[in-house]
Amino acid sequence: MDPIALTLGQKFELEKRSRDISTITDVKQLQTLTKDLLLAWQQEIARSRHAVQDALS
């Protein structure tokens, strides 16, 4: 199994959230959501980097 493959539950959650995003018509709401997602993405990168550094030390 690919260690970074999405689980079935994650795939369902992704599809649900994608549909939710598709219904948003308010630009301000989309901007806020985008900023939140960018922050979460960068935090995940930082956590992954930290986990790799811990594993290697």
Secondary structure, DSSP 8 states (H G I E B T S, - for coil): --TT---HHHHHHHHHHHHHHHT---HHHHHHHHHHHHHHHHHHHHHHHHHHHHHH-
